[in-house]
């Protein structure tokens, strides 16, 4: 059985579709699964080692240089790669016209089906016109979690039920050469994923500074990553008031994944890198400020604590209490392992 999954962006949404691969292979162990994704997130999909081929697409970049010879050549190459295979199932879980068009380009076997969403969830960017590319459209409840939404589409297409928690199937990135990650400290560390595209989704600077002192008491260095000049300036401003904090250099996507995977504790707002830490089941505190918690909260592990909600950010005390809870649990687990 050959299956194509189309979920091209964004970082958190690509990650939240990874359990689809594990679900499909649980029910079709010999399936060969390919994935179409935006070029920026190829390394994220490759964490799912059971994906056979990853087809990078560059719609964001191509739009800006549509008439250049290089862009046209890249588009032809992508089209040829995509059309080289016939699939028994094509799954499109984003519900947009552009992703529907990619589904339309894919080839199916004579009995193959193209399956997508019949509707969007609450406040999603779903585009109903995407249904014209479907053979089957799967309805979901208006308040369906991002992980569950994709799993339901695949389950309907594969005619199986869902009875287990999501399995992201993430392969750990081996850190064998510390020169490659020279920014990584030798001792345990915490990460603050403080940056996010929406100003309203950020947690106030003074709150981050307040909880840094809690981590200093546990002798945990705080690492501050950033993704653009504004976030870099904010990280520097925060670090200047924090004991035992370090602003990181610019990181690649691969390095950011390693940063999340190796952390002893992650505190972050509703952003893709926070969700990566949760998918790795690192001790993670997700802080929601201006987005609905039900959409993306990490609800598959006791190592993940979700705080706040749309219009009701978590308090400093709630985060401090959660930090103590996670670190105490980790200490008990470490002591049990030593015994």
N, C-alpha and C positions, 0 to 999 in steps of 0.2 A: 504494500500500500504506500503510495506516494502522496505526501500532504504538503501544501504550501501555506504558510502563515504570513499574512500581511498586517504588520503593525509597525509603522515607520517612525513614530515619535509620540510623545516626548520621552525623556529619560525615564521618569517614573512610570509612565504608561507602558513603555517597552518592557520594563522590569516586571510590572504587574501581569503581563501576559505569559511570562515564563512557565508558570504552572500548567499551562495548556499542553506544553511539550511532555511533561511528566504524565499528565492524565492520558494523553493519546497513547504513549508507549506502554502504560499500564494495561490498556485495553487492546492495543495492536502492537505487540512487542517487536515485530519485524518491520514496523513502519519506517519510512525514510522521510524525514521532516526538513524542509527548507524554510528560509525566512527572508522576507524583504524588509529592509530597515534603512533609515537615513544613515548616511555614511558616518556621522558623528557618534552613532551608538553601536557600531559593528562590534567593538570590544565588549560591550555589555552583553550582546546576544551570544558571543563566543564563550561567555561564562557557562552557558548551557551546552555542555560538551556533546550532548546527544543531537544537537542540530547538525544536519549534514552539510548543507551549503548555506552561506549567508550572502544574499545579493544586496550590495550597497546601492542605494538610490540617493541622488543629490538634488531633489526637487527645490530645496531652498536656494542652493547655489546656482543651479541651472536657470532659475527664473531671472536671475540678475544678469546672465550672460547668454541669453537664449539664442542669439544669432551668431555667436562665435563658432568657428570651425571645431575648436576643442570640445565645446559643449555638445555640439551635434554628434561628434564622434563618440563621446561618452554615452550619450543617450542611445545611439545605435547599438553600442556594445551591451548596455544593460538590457535592451529589448531582445537582442539575440540570445543572451544568457537566459533570460526569463522564458523565452519561447522554446528553448532547446528541450524542455521536459514536458511530459503530459502528466497531469495530477489527477488522483482519484478524489481529492478534496482540496478546495481552496477556501481558506478561512480569512475573512476580513473583519477585524474587530474594532476599527476606528470610526466607521460610519461617516466618512467624508467623501465628497465627490472625487477628490484626487486619489484617495486610496481605492475607491471603487473603480476608477479608471485603470489602476494597476491590476486590480482583479480582472478587469475586462481583457487586459493584455495576456494574462496567463492562459495556458491551454489545459483543457481537461480531457481525460479519456472519454470514450463514448458513453460510459455510465457515470462519469464523474459529476460532482456537484460543486457549485460556488455558493457559499453560505456566509451570511452576514447578519448584522443587527436590524431588526424591524423598527426599532425606535431608540431614542436616546434616553439617558437618565436625566434626572432633575438638573437643570442649568448646564447641561453638556452642550458641546458645539455640534451635535449630530445634524447631518444634512440628509433629509429624506430622499433626495434624488439619488443617493448612493444605492438605493434598493434596485434601481434599474439594472444593475450588474449582477444581482443575486438570482440563483435558482430557488433558494430557500432563505427566508428572512425570519430570524428568531426573536420573538418579543421578550423583553425583560421588564421587571418592575421598575418604577421610576426611581426608587432608592435601592439600587443594586450596587454593591461594592465593586470597585474597579477590577479587583482580582476575580471576583465571582462572575462578572459580566462576560469576560472572555471565556472563562471555563464553561459557562452555560451555552455559549455559541458552539464551542467544540463538542460538548456533550450531546447537544441536539443533533449536530451533524453526524457524530459517530454512534448515535443511538445507545448511549450508556448513561448511567446515573452518577451523581456526585455524592460520595459518602465519606470522604476523607478530607483533612485539612490540606491547603495548598502546599505542594512540594515544588520549590523553585528550582531545584536541581543545579544549584550553583557550584561550580568547581572553584576551590580555593586557588588563589594566585600564589604560587610558591615564591617566597622571598629568599633566594639562595645567595644573592650578591647584594650586599648592603650598599655597595658603591652606586648601584643602579638607583637606589632610593636613599641618597645621602642625607635627605632631610629627616629621615625616620630616626627617632631617638632609640637608644638601646633599652631604656626602661619603659614601663607601661605608660600609656598616655590616654587622654580623653580628647575628643574632637568636638568642636562647636561648629555645626553647619548652620551658620547664621545668615548666609546670603540667599536671596530669592528674588525672582524677577519683579514681583509685586510688592511695592512699599508697604501696603496694608497687611501683608503676610509676615512682616518682620516682627521680631520680639525686641522690645526696647533695649538700647545699649546698656543702660544701668542695671537691667535684669541679668544680662550675661556677666557683667562685672561682679554682681552680688553672688552668683552661684560659683564663680571661679574660686572664691575664697573657700567654699566648701570642698572643692576638689583639691586645693592646696593642702588642706588639713589631712587629706588622704594621700598626700605626696604624689598626686597625679598631675603631670604636666598637661597643659591645655594647648592643643594645636589649632591654629586658626587658618583654614583655607579660604580662598577667595576666587572669584571667576571673572572679575572685571575691575577697572580702576576704582569705581565707587566702592565696591566691596573691599578692595585692598586698603583704601583709606579708612574704612570703617574698622577693619581688622586691626590696623595699626593704632587707631584711637582706643579700641577696646584693650589691646595688649598693654598700652601705656598705663592702664589702671589695674592691671591684673598681676598677681604674683604668679610666677612660674608659668608664663604663657609665651608662646612663640608663633609669630606670623610666618606661614609657610611661603616658599617661592611659588610661582605659577606651576600648576600641576596639569599633566595630561589626563585624559579620561582614565587610562590604565592606572596611573598613579593615584588618582582620586579613589578608584575602586579598592586598591591596596590599602590606602589610608583608612577607609571605612571597615574593611575586613579585619585589619590588625588591631583596631582600637579596643581598649578595655571598657570604654564607655563612650557612647555617642549621644549628644544632645543636639537636636536640630529642629528647624521649622519644617513646614510641609514643602519639601523639595526632594528632587530625585535622589540626591546622595544620602539623605536621611533614610529614604525608602530602601536604598541598597544595603545600608547597615542592618535594617530590620529584616530584609530578605536573607542576609547571612546569619540572622539570629544573634547578632551582637547585642549586648545590653544597650538598649536604645530608648531614649525618651523623645517622643514626637510631640512637638508643640504646635497646636493649631490656633491661629489668630483670626484669620479672615477667610477660611475655607471650611466647608462642612466636614467634620471628622468622619462621618459614616462613609464617605467616598473612598478614602485611602488608608484609614487607620490600620496599623499592624495588629491584626487580631488572631495571629496563628501561633504565637509563642508567649510564654510567661516572661520572657526576657525583654519584651517590648511594652512600654507604658505610654499610653496616649493621653495627653492632657489638653484642655481647652477646647474651643469650638469656634465656629463662625461668629465673630463679634464678641467672643468671651475668652480672651487669652488666658493662659495659665498664669497663676501667681508664682512669685519667687519661692514662696514656702512650699507650694505643691511640687515644684521641681526639686527643691532640696530634699523633701521627704522621699521622692521617687529615686533620687540619686542614692540616698542611704539604703533604700530597699534593694536596689539592684546590686550595689557594691557588697552589701552584707550577704546577699544570696550567692554572689560570685565567690566570696571568701569561703562560705560553707562548702560550695562545690569544689573549690581548690583543695580544702582540707580533707574532704572525703576522698578525692582522687589520690592524695598522698598516702592515706591510710590503706 
